[in-house]
Every structure is written in C-alpha cells, then in structure tokens.
C-alpha cells in the first residue's frame, strides 16, 4: 500500500452510519460469542452448559469474578430464558457504564488523556480532535508526552492531518510546564476544547503517577475546574491487569471515563464489564478501527446488541 | 511481575505443606485454586484446562499419595509442568555464519516493537557488534523519527526513508546496505498491524520471502488477555515465527499470556522487556520463571545481574576495605553507585526468594537512593573520610546543600554505621566479589 492510499483510508468517509460501523467493528466479537452461545442455548442448562458459558465469558476477558457472578445468576433462572437472562445481565452492567463527555459548559473544556504505554492515546487524541473539529469547535492539542522518542512529532502529524494547533515544548521538557504554557497561551483562550496528551506509564511506577497528579494540579491552578474530563485509554486486548490499571489511575487522578481502543481485532474487550462492575467508571468511547472517524460513543444497548445479535 | 499468581500458589501450598499425608480431595482443591489463579493471571482458558488435566493425572497417581512429603511433591509436579509449558530452557538468539543476520520484529500496534528494536540494537552494540536499525514502519506517524532518535541515542547506524514508502523496498535496500557496509545484525522494525488484517499480513509475508530473515520475532505485551492465543497463532501461521519477545514485564500484569503464547505456537519466549530504558531487555528463562511463579524466587538472575554490573576492580578495592575502620562514606557512595547499575531496586526485589507474600507490602522507591547520594555528595571530603566529625551544624549545612531535611541526613548516617557494622560481620566470610548484594539486602531492611 502506498502512502497516499494509506492517507485516503484515513480520510475515507463513513458511509455505513454509526450502528453499521459499530457492528462491523464488533463483528468478530459477535460472531464468536454468538455462535457459541447459540450452541449453549440449544441444549438444557446442565453442568456442560454452565462450563461452556464460563468458557465464553472467561475467553471474552470478563475475568473469573464477574463470570462467576453472572453464571450464578443464570443458574438461578429458568433455563428457557437463558439467552435473554445472560443478555439482560450484561446489558444491566454495561448500562451503568454509559455516560457522555463532560465538555459542555466549559470554555475551554480541558481533556486529559492518560494510560499505560502503547494503548493508543495519541491516535485517540487525533480522532477526538477530528470529532470536535467536525462539530465546529476550536481545538488545541497539548504535547504532554515529552518522554517517548518522537511522541511530540507524532501528535504534530495528527495536528496537521486534522488541521488543529498543537502546543509543544522540546523533548525531555517538564510536562507540567508544557501544560502550564498551553493553558496560559492565547490559543487556549480562543479554544473550545483543549486535549492534553501524556506519556504512557505503567500504573505501578509511583513516581510517574505522582507526575500525573502534578500535571493535573497545574491545570486546576491555572484554570479552576480543569481538567473537566480525565480519559483513561485501555487496549481491548488487555487482560485482567486492566482492572488494576483503572483502579490505580482512578485513585491517583480521578478518571472520569474510559476509552476502549482496538476493538477491531479479535479481542472481546470484556474487561470493561468487570471494570464497570467493580469500579463504576463509565466508558465514554470505543475505538473500532484505524480510520480517523473510527471513534464512537459507547452505547450499552448497541454494545450488548452487537455482542448478542 | 507474576506476583499475584505467586502469592496465590504460595497460599495453597502453605496449606499443603502443613500436612503429612495428602488426600485426593486435597489435591483436587489445590488444583481448583491453581486453575482459578492461572485464569486470573490471563492464561488462556483451554491452556489452563490442559494444564490442570495433566497435573491431575500425575498428582492423584501414586507418585504423590505414597510419597513422604506430598506437599513438596505437588509443588514439584506443578513446577515441572509449568516449566515444560513455557519451553524447557533459555534459547539464545543466534547470529548467522553468513552475515548480515536479519532480525524482523512484528506485532500488534502498541506492543513495543520500536522500543524493543532500540533495546536489541543496544544489546548487540554492547557485544561489540555494529547493528543496523531499519525503520520499515512507514505507516504510523513519526515512527521513523522515533527509531532514528533511538539509534542516535544508542549510537548505532540507522536506515529509514520517509512516511508512506513501500516497506518491502526499505527492507531490501537496508539489507543491501548492510552487506555493502558490513553491518551485523540488521534489525527491522515493522508497522504494527492486526493479526486479522489480511492485506497487511500479506505484506509481511512478502517481506519474509524477499529478505528471508533469520529471526522473525513477535513482540507482544505482557498485559495481553485471552486474545494472546489468537494473536500468536495468526502471526505464527502467517510467518512461522522463530520466537517471542514479551514487553512491559515491569508492570504488575501476571503475564499468563507468556504461557498461552508458548503453548499454542510452541515457539520460545526469547527476551523480556522490563522497563522503558534502553538497557532493560533481558533473557527469558522458563525454569526460573516457573520458580518465580511458584514463589521460589530467582537467585540465579540476581547473581548474573550483580556480575554483569559490578566492576571487578572496584569490587576488589571495596572488599579490601571491608571489615576495617577505613571503610568511609566515600566507599559507601561507591557501593551505592555500583548497586544502581544493577537496575531499579524494585526489580531486584522481585527476584528475592520467599519474598512473594510480602513483596506487595514493600514499596521501594529508587529515588530514596538518589537522595542518599545527594546527601553524601553534599559533604566535604573530610566529612566523607571521617563521619564522626559531622556534628549538628554540619548536618544542617549538608541538609541544605542536598535539598533534604536534617532528619534525612541523620538517617543516612545511621544507615552508614549499620552497613559498616554489617561489613565487618560479612568480612569473616568469603564474598566472591558481590559486595553490592549485601548492600542490596541492607537497603531492603531500611524500607
């Protein structure tokens, strides 16, 4: 594939509508889960059926605890309603995790994007910027990842693609200082949305989590109430460790929402069910492809429907 | 890493150890716990099932029930099976007799290919070779730039063109360049791609046909969940992998993906990434890892680390001073510096045997060491030579100079005196040039 073809793909118009696109993205998830659930639902609820259900839930990354509880509920219900019950249980959990972005009523609204390394923060920011720009909003990106080689350049490329401004310092600069300058700048005064990129960090590195707290303090000091949204990006292929990630990031800086990325692979992303159950952090968006428009609002009904269709 | 699993299994086995005779139901309940622990550790459902079946077969047999110490016996069986699941022993990456050897890194987006490419180049450079880093990721914005920056940080050669170029062409040109100019090995960084993206997987197949890499290594994230089996299987089917590199092992993911990927592909995990710095790439040792999972710790790794990073002469010089009154703060600082070279303390702690249960309660902050160094740096030469003269006023000045509190200075001095005492005790035994290890132990006591 040549560069221009790749670029064309990035800008390709979405002709299928939101639901169609979501379904496409979840196709493999759905196919796998549904085919096997049909198998389970075909028979009576016995030890084998329960074990099959356990396998389905566990292999979707729901985790032992959530799977056990859901199966416990199913066991207590009439086998005739097996399918509807399972669907209903999963929907009920996902519904609690539905929420929209908290950017209205703030000018500028500040969004801080955090997460472990390699889960798609910068790409998500590119997509988010495009989305806000399409809504007619003035967007400013802040290159707060001053650590990883070429992270600033990567965000700048996205800035050019989408056609929004990027505030950046040199590589190795203090991210707090970048954020300070960005919020102080004239550009921020004119912006509707300011999106701050941060360096990927493992939640187990205490000094790096302290750094995030500091960045957040700087924002709040310069613009009381900011950040209005703290988005934790989680890769859909992550296993049970995602719960720890969410827990520790949440404890450190108060996560307001999760963006679940890379749902276009074969990973099921079932970990969000466990996260919503245990931590009550909503899922705001899902990434369902590499194209610039492949970022969608999280919708519990669609997500459940797509899983069970 | 693997802490959670270790904790759980240790809990189970503590129960087993307490009994003389083991009943069949004990084994079954232990296996149930092991199953759950493995599932929570993200080992794939089917892989766990096979594993537990195998253990059950061996464990409930006479081998265990008739043995004198059945608890030990279960541990032995589980350990053996875990080791065999992960591949029997460490497989080294070998270089071709006809250079250039070509190593190609493949994997999903965000698994850590580019950083790993840099780390590999660094490793080969340390061996005295002249690697060539090749940026075949012409797709992700600034990926070429990232690899180019890494190569200049390490001081190795780099080949890359511009975004959007044909990666097959880039690889061909790079191998020609390596042949002409004598680079060895060639390390190719490819664009991240989904294992189900047929077009991009075909592209990799074409690179493989044209370049015939000696090693095709799947770079995979240690945090990967159940999907690890699909990813590894698809990449292996398409490219016939020669091995796997597991990244981000410095987090607290239990790393069951390691077991899953090896089980479905039969390909060894060769290296593990244990930090963001460019020297944090280590060999993967299945038997040691199994010991670690079972809470037996990993003494061998610690010793190797110590040997690799402590300079012999410096160690000898320090050793001579041990146990004599001439061991000064100056020497103490030298030891701290040596120890820092072994890597972050938190990592070394992971390797200590028997710590499993308590590991999570010990929160080591490597910045503490930096503080200690700063405090010693703020002393005069005379003070470093004779700690006894450091009175209240001097302590105040040192605190000011190092940006710490007087209580910090007091603590460091107290610790120094402890180390001095300990050195005396140790000097009665032969030390084999591993002075840093003792300090490591002592530092752990302070926390």
HADDOCK unambig.tbl for C-alpha pairs under 7 A between the chains (distance, minus, plus):
assign (segid A and resid 2 and name CA) (segid B and resid 164 and name CA) 5.69 0.50 0.50
assign (segid A and resid 2 and name CA) (segid B and resid 165 and name CA) 6.40 0.50 0.50
assign (segid A and resid 2 and name CA) (segid B and resid 166 and name CA) 6.35 0.50 0.50
assign (segid A and resid 3 and name CA) (segid B and resid 163 and name CA) 6.81 0.50 0.50
assign (segid A and resid 3 and name CA) (segid B and resid 164 and name CA) 3.48 0.50 0.50
assign (segid A and resid 3 and name CA) (segid B and resid 165 and name CA) 6.24 0.50 0.50
assign (segid A and resid 55 and name CA) (segid B and resid 45 and name CA) 6.64 0.50 0.50
assign (segid A and resid 58 and name CA) (segid B and resid 45 and name CA) 6.97 0.50 0.50
assign (segid A and resid 59 and name CA) (segid B and resid 45 and name CA) 6.36 0.50 0.50
assign (segid A and resid 59 and name CA) (segid B and resid 226 and name CA) 5.41 0.50 0.50
assign (segid A and resid 60 and name CA) (segid B and resid 226 and name CA) 6.94 0.50 0.50
assign (segid A and resid 61 and name CA) (segid B and resid 225 and name CA) 6.38 0.50 0.50
assign (segid A and resid 61 and name CA) (segid B and resid 226 and name CA) 6.06 0.50 0.50
assign (segid A and resid 63 and name CA) (segid B and resid 40 and name CA) 6.43 0.50 0.50
assign (segid A and resid 64 and name CA) (segid B and resid 39 and name CA) 6.88 0.50 0.50
assign (segid A and resid 64 and name CA) (segid B and resid 40 and name CA) 6.20 0.50 0.50
assign (segid A and resid 118 and name CA) (segid B and resid 110 and name CA) 3.72 0.50 0.50
assign (segid A and resid 118 and name CA) (segid B and resid 111 and name CA) 6.08 0.50 0.50
assign (segid A and resid 118 and name CA) (segid B and resid 112 and name CA) 6.78 0.50 0.50
assign (segid A and resid 119 and name CA) (segid B and resid 110 and name CA) 5.80 0.50 0.50
assign (segid A and resid 120 and name CA) (segid B and resid 110 and name CA) 6.93 0.50 0.50
assign (segid A and resid 149 and name CA) (segid B and resid 146 and name CA) 5.01 0.50 0.50
assign (segid A and resid 149 and name CA) (segid B and resid 149 and name CA) 6.30 0.50 0.50
assign (segid A and resid 149 and name CA) (segid B and resid 150 and name CA) 6.85 0.50 0.50
assign (segid A and resid 150 and name CA) (segid B and resid 142 and name CA) 6.08 0.50 0.50
assign (segid A and resid 150 and name CA) (segid B and resid 145 and name CA) 5.91 0.50 0.50
assign (segid A and resid 150 and name CA) (segid B and resid 146 and name CA) 4.60 0.50 0.50
assign (segid A and resid 153 and name CA) (segid B and resid 142 and name CA) 5.79 0.50 0.50
assign (segid A and resid 154 and name CA) (segid B and resid 141 and name CA) 5.10 0.50 0.50
assign (segid A and resid 154 and name CA) (segid B and resid 142 and name CA) 4.83 0.50 0.50
assign (segid A and resid 157 and name CA) (segid B and resid 141 and name CA) 6.21 0.50 0.50
assign (segid A and resid 202 and name CA) (segid B and resid 251 and name CA) 5.96 0.50 0.50
assign (segid A and resid 204 and name CA) (segid B and resid 251 and name CA) 5.87 0.50 0.50
assign (segid A and resid 204 and name CA) (segid B and resid 252 and name CA) 6.70 0.50 0.50
assign (segid A and resid 237 and name CA) (segid B and resid 224 and name CA) 5.66 0.50 0.50
assign (segid A and resid 237 and name CA) (segid B and resid 225 and name CA) 5.87 0.50 0.50
assign (segid A and resid 237 and name CA) (segid B and resid 227 and name CA) 6.26 0.50 0.50
assign (segid A and resid 238 and name CA) (segid B and resid 223 and name CA) 5.61 0.50 0.50
assign (segid A and resid 238 and name CA) (segid B and resid 224 and name CA) 4.51 0.50 0.50
assign (segid A and resid 238 and name CA) (segid B and resid 225 and name CA) 4.98 0.50 0.50
assign (segid A and resid 239 and name CA) (segid B and resid 42 and name CA) 5.93 0.50 0.50
assign (segid A and resid 239 and name CA) (segid B and resid 223 and name CA) 6.02 0.50 0.50
assign (segid A and resid 239 and name CA) (segid B and resid 224 and name CA) 5.19 0.50 0.50
assign (segid A and resid 239 and name CA) (segid B and resid 225 and name CA) 3.32 0.50 0.50
assign (segid A and resid 239 and name CA) (segid B and resid 226 and name CA) 6.53 0.50 0.50
assign (segid A and resid 240 and name CA) (segid B and resid 40 and name CA) 6.62 0.50 0.50
assign (segid A and resid 240 and name CA) (segid B and resid 42 and name CA) 6.45 0.50 0.50
assign (segid A and resid 240 and name CA) (segid B and resid 225 and name CA) 6.68 0.50 0.50
assign (segid A and resid 241 and name CA) (segid B and resid 223 and name CA) 6.25 0.50 0.50
assign (segid A and resid 241 and name CA) (segid B and resid 253 and name CA) 5.23 0.50 0.50
assign (segid A and resid 265 and name CA) (segid B and resid 194 and name CA) 6.14 0.50 0.50
assign (segid A and resid 265 and name CA) (segid B and resid 196 and name CA) 6.85 0.50 0.50
assign (segid A and resid 266 and name CA) (segid B and resid 227 and name CA) 6.79 0.50 0.50
assign (segid A and resid 267 and name CA) (segid B and resid 227 and name CA) 5.29 0.50 0.50
